[in-house]
Amino acid sequence: MIRGVSEIGKLLKSENSLIDGILKSDKYDYAFILKINLDTYQIDVFSNFQELDKNQIKKLKWIGNFKGSGYQAIITTDKLDYLITQSIPGILANFKKMDNFKDSKFKKVLEIFLKEAFITTNDKKYYKYILDIRKFRKVDGLEIASEETKRKLNNIKNIELEKIVESIRKDILGYIKERVKLNELPKKLLFSLEITKKIDNEEVVVSPEHPDYALYLKNLIVQEHFKSSKEGICHICRSKNNIANLDTKYFKLLKFYITDKKGFASSFIEENFTKNFGVCRDCYENLLIGENFVLSNFLLNYKEVKLYIFPEFLYYNSITKDNFEIWSKAIKDKVNVIWEKVGELEYYLENNFLINLVFATSDGSAVKIDKVIYDIPLSRLDELINVQKEVYIHGEEFFGLEKYWNLEFKNMLYLLPIRKRKDVIEIREFLEFLDNLISGRKFDKVWLFSKFVDTARIHRYKNYDNYVQSNAPYVPKKKDKIDDKPFLIFILQSNLLLYYLRILGQIETKGGECAMCDELLRNVDNKELLEYVDFLKLEPVERGLFLVGYLVAKIGTKQYKEGSEDKPILSKINFQSMNEEKVKTLLNEILEKLRQYKILDKYNETIYSIAKCYLDGNREKLKDGINNVYWILSGYAYGTYKAIVKKEVKDGI
């Protein structure tokens, strides 16, 4: 997977692409640029960045604050204190380690700024240098330093440095408000510097847009990391080169490659991380660029989860810069079809790459990887799409034109009892299900039926608050009224999923015959029922259970018509489990209710006899109580939904 990211980066590499690849994507309300003139010693404020967009973030080169205990050696930050104390000395300290800036006027201006506009203290760490705002003159009658701050700076040896910095910050923020005429400052702010100074009769402007700052950031990110590199084989391009361990500090998604915990290093020695995964400088840069492209262009941001697509080429000369945009849209559309909608794809994709699906959730600015499904061939996506379409066609044939019969991945989510806490979905079990499905592994039918019955209970008892089923498109927003339809749709969808998995060869279907009972069933005057039972490929005992549920639907429909909206017959089905004895009791109850409601006509009596025939001949197979419940509920759902479609009862039964 990581090699594919590197290849994308290599394809897209340009002068500024590396820095663009690590820019922060967090949303900010305003950015304020402190325009400092070292010739006039005045500070002005510039801001026209309300609702910052990507282009403005690019101009400011906001890469985020550094983690750890070192200086925040950057010009743009969301912490004003860093510009007051650490940024300028930190950048100059880094310049000393770099070879590119010996004659840099950018560096010269910063040296003058530090020497002339900062106070040097005896502090050993962050407050060794503090911006002396007393030195700056009034602008349009406004003075930046308050009398209180002047007093503190005049008495700096006797006052805590932290309190002095706090006072300076308060003055600068107050000055910003006055200059840009804001009553209150928003909470999410960025701050940056633009420092002007004439050197050799040339006006030099130090800002995030200066070419030397871009070069500085690139050196900071790459050069420093490779100072301790050693000769070896790059794990990505396989070239013999100077390599370093894969430092993931600047990555947002590739952090699941562990490179900072000694216990994961070869022989538990930190210097041996390169033996685990060493990369050359070019590949490291390519990864930063490639990951940024994935974040921007291969993200499918669904309500339920963030899905990132990581392609991996099988033939590395198959994609060029010219066709890359079309290719990336085509692959994104193909994955989107499986997740969210059935549709015709605009572009044809050759089967010359694999894709990796990375499922993630966001917690503020942090991205948490929930699941990675590796090495999916394009042909597998095509197979899933084709089966998805086939299932949808069968759903329409049996139950009419409804969007519910489209088994997109997001609709499959609602077939499992997935919990949620507030708006956070506990998605891992569903992602394991998807991994199994996409990878083509077999499913355990016992596990599936257990999950289906658990979900059936959620619908039956309207226990929606703690489960994703509250978001299902067929569940009404007002959940207080009696409404059987969500329950029915869920059961029928689960039937379609079993067909889906059977076509893919991912569940075992025993089928089987019971000659006498099958002959009776074939003579029933209900072609639709016979076709659906055949569609499900049921074992004999399952056919009997399905017909039991079908008769429960007949009784429930009658009870509903007579005013019992809660359909008392359903209380005879134990949603936890039903052993042989409980099934037998239900069968007796059905016969009694058919007589009571005067619906024991020839048709229903025949169905009853066939159900009993199947069950009596297969009693030893009634031991699985969950299996029994599921197929009874399936018969009930089929019979009741058919009654709705045929207008025997109103929609929403």
Secondary structure, DSSP 8 states (H G I E B T S, - for coil): -HHHHHHHHHHH--TTHHHHTT------SEEEEEEEETTTTEEEEE---SS--HHHHHHHT------SSS----S-BS-HHHHHTTHHHHHHHHHTT-SS-TT-HHHHHHHHHHHHHEEE-S-SSTTSEEE-GGGSB-BTTB-SS-HHHHHHHHTGGGS-HHHHHHHHHHHHHHHHHHHHT-SS--SSEEEEEEEEEEETTEEEEESTTSHHHHHHHHIIIIITTTTT-EEEE-TTT--EEEEEE---TT-SSGGGS--S-GGGSGGG-GGGHHHHHEEEHHHHHHHHHHHHHHHHHSEEE-SS-EEEEEEEESSTTS--TTTHHHHHHHHHHHHHHHHH-----SS---S-EEEEEEEEEEETTEEEEEEEEEEEEHHHHHHHHHHHHHHHHHHHHHH-S-GGG---HHHHGGGS--BEETTEE--HHHHHHHHHHHHT----HHHHHHHHHHHHHHHHTT--TTBGGGG-TTS-S--SS---HHHHHHHHHHHHHHHHHHHTT-S-------HHHHHHHHTSS-HHHHHHHHHHT--HHHHHHHHHHHHHHHHHHHHHHTT-TT-GGGGGS-SS---HHHHHHHHHHHHHHHHHTT---HHHHHHHHHHHHHHHTTGGG---HHHHHHHHHHHHHHHHHHHHHTTSS-TT-
